[in-house]
């Protein structure tokens, strides 16, 4: 893709990051926009800045929405949300709502599970809305925070292209997905996240957390190291002794919906 530098500073309201003078926006010949930064901290394991506009973008893979498989909850799974029997009983108090058709919809703030989880398979079915009129940077914006600390990004990357470590399926601010398999607006999508927390001895990490992710049935993270707590424009944060925590879904002002959420504990 040929990139053309358009601006160094976005006007207020065009993005959730519009107040940052380091932001850079590129438009490509195929209509995609790449939004990211220069001047943020350098990730020591790869040499790129956090949310670096120059970091390679994963290839796009076309998926037929009609062929996506939605797995039922196995007998050993704990169901946190089922759109056929919608309830918020498994979640702490939240401003999120259950829609008339039984879906869990993001409003403002986050939603956190009452129970803590660690090593497990996390299954989530979700979709971003059609024709969302909010800021460019909030298009389909949400996230799955494992242990409440490690965010796996949700974003509308079928239509919009942001920095590669902020794309759908990225370990946010750390590692891009291997491939972009995002579906069109309004289509239901799946994450199957296989997570193993870190190993700590006497307050020291002897093995980092790792994650493998299937997005719409395609592996997009393969036993990937998580280098610490994820964050915006920051290096990984301290996560000492973090081995379990709530499942948190973040809200960024976009009405992303979730349909089925279940978890199978691992070892």
N, C-alpha and C positions, 0 to 999 in steps of 0.2 A: 504494500500500500504506500502511496506517496503521501507524505505528511506535509501539511502547510501550516506554519505557525500563524495563528489568528490573533491571539492576544495573550498578554502576561497577567492581566488583572481582569477578572470578570466583574460585571456590574452587579450590585447588590440585588439579591433575589434570583439570580440565574442559577445559583448552585448553593448547596449547603456549605460549601467552602469558599464562598465569594469574598470573604473578608481577608483572605490570605494572599499577600502579594507574591508569594512564591508559586502560585498555581499557574499552570500552563495548559492551554487547550489546543488540540490539533483536530483538524477535520481531514478526513481521507476521501479519496476519489469515489469510494463506494458509499459515501454518505455517513459512515460512522464517525463519531466524535470520540477522541481519546482525551481524557481529562486526568491530570496527575500533577506531580510536583517535581521541582528540583530544589536542592538546598535542605531537604529533610535529612535526618540521620542516616548514615550508611549502615546497611545490614552486613555484618562482618563475614557471614558465611557465603555471600554471593557478590558483594561489591556494589550492589544497586542501592539507591536511596529508597526509603520507605515511600510507597506509592509513586515510584519513578516512572515518568512518561517514556523513558528510553528502554525500560525493561521489555523484553520480547512478549508479544501478545500470543496467547495460546491459539492454535488453529481452531477454526469453527467447523463443527460437524453437524450436519442436518439430521434431525431426528423426526420421525413421523409421530406426532402426538397420539395417533390412534394405536400405535404399537407399544406404547409405554406400559409396562406391567406394574400394577398396583397390588403389592403383596398384602394378604390378610394378616392380621396379628396371629403369630403362632401361639400354641397353648401356653408356652412359658413366658409370654410377653406380658408386660404391665401396660395397659392402655391408659394414656393420659388424656386423649381426646378422641371421640368417635362421633362423626357427624350424623350417624344414624341414631345416636342416643346422646345428644350434645349436653355437656355438663362442664362446669368449671370446678368441680369438687377436688380435682387433683392439683389445682393451682392456687397460689396465694392471691390475695385481693388485688384486683387489677381494674384498669379502665377499659381494657379490651372488651369486645362484645361478641355475643353469639348472634349471627344474622338470622333472618326469618327462615332461610333454607338450611340452617343448622351448621354453618361454618364459623370457625373462630377467626375473628377479624381484628387486625391491629388498629388501634386508634392512637393513643398517646402513651408514652412510657413503655415499659417492658412488662413481660409476664414471666413469672418464675414458678417452677414446680414446687410443691410442698416437700416432696421427698428428695433426698440427695442421691446422686448417681455417680458411678465411677466408670470402670471398664464395662463396656456394653455396646450393643448394636442399637443405634438411635434411628428410627424410621419416621420420616415426616413427609407428608404430602401437602404441597403448597402451590399457590399461584399468585401472580401479581395482576393488578386490574388492567382492563382495557382503557386506553385514552385517559390515563391519569393526568390531571391538569396541574399537578404540583411542580416544584422546582426540578430542573433537569437532574440534579444529583440525587434526588429521592425517588427516581423511577424504579419501582419494585424493590426499594431499599429495605432490608430487614437482615436478621442474622440469627444463627443458632449458636448460642454460647454454651459450650460444654463445660461443666463444673462452674458455670457462671463466669468463666475466665477466658476461654479459648473460642473465638468467634469464627464460625464458618459462614461466609458471606452469602446473602441472597441479594440479587440485583437483576434488573432487566437487561441482560447482555445479549438477548436476541436482537434488540433494537438499538441499544446504546452500548458503547464500549468505553469503559473507564480504565484506569491504570490496572495492570494485570494482577497485582496482589490485592486488588479491591473487587475483583470480578466474582460472579456467582461461583461458589465452590472453592474459593481461595481460603487458605488459612489467613485471615485478614491481616494485612500489613506485613506478611511474612512470605507466603509461598503461593504463587498462582496455580490454578488448576492445570492439568496436563492438556486439556482440550475444552473448548467452549461448546456445551451441548444444551444451552438454554433454549427453551421453547417460546413460541409467540405468546403475546399477552392474552390472558384469559385461559390458557391451557394449564391443566394440572400437571405438576412435576413431582418427582420424588428425590429424596435424599435417603440413602442408607449409609450411615456413618458408623464405622467400626473404630472405637476409640480405646486406647490403653493409656492410663495415666502414668506419670513419671514414678520412678523409684527413688526414695529418699532415705538416707542413712545419716543420722546425727546432724540433720539440717542441711546435708549436702546432697545434690542430685547426682546419682550414679547412673541414671538412665532417663533420658528425656521422654515426655509423652509422645505418642505416635498416633497417627490417624490414617485410615484408608476410607475413601469416600466413593460411592457410586451415585452418580447424578443421572437420573433417567435410565438407569441400568448400565451406564458406561463408567468405568473407573477413571476418576479424575485426580485422585490423590492415592499414592501407593506407599503405604507404611511410612508416611511422611513425618519427619520430626516436627514437633511444635516447640519453639525455642523459648517460650514464656508467655505470660499474659499478653493478649493482643490489644492493640490500641491504635488510634488515629494519629498518624504522623510521628509515632514514637517507636523506639526500640522495644523489644519484648520486655515486659515487666516481671518483677519478682513473683514467683509462684511457689515459694518454698513450702514443702510438705502438703501441697495441694493434690489430694488423691481422690476426693469426691466433692460434690457440690450440686446445686440445683441445675436443672435444664432451664435455660433462660432464652426467651425469644425477644429480640429487641424491636422497638418501634421507632420509626423515623418519620412519621407523618404520612406514610403511604399505606393504604388499606390492603396490605397483603393478607391473604386468607390461608388458613390451615384447615385440612379436612380430617386427616387421620394422623395421630401421633402415638407411637408405642415404642417401648424400650425392652430389650432383653439383656439381662445382666450377664457379664462375662466373668472371667477369673481375674 
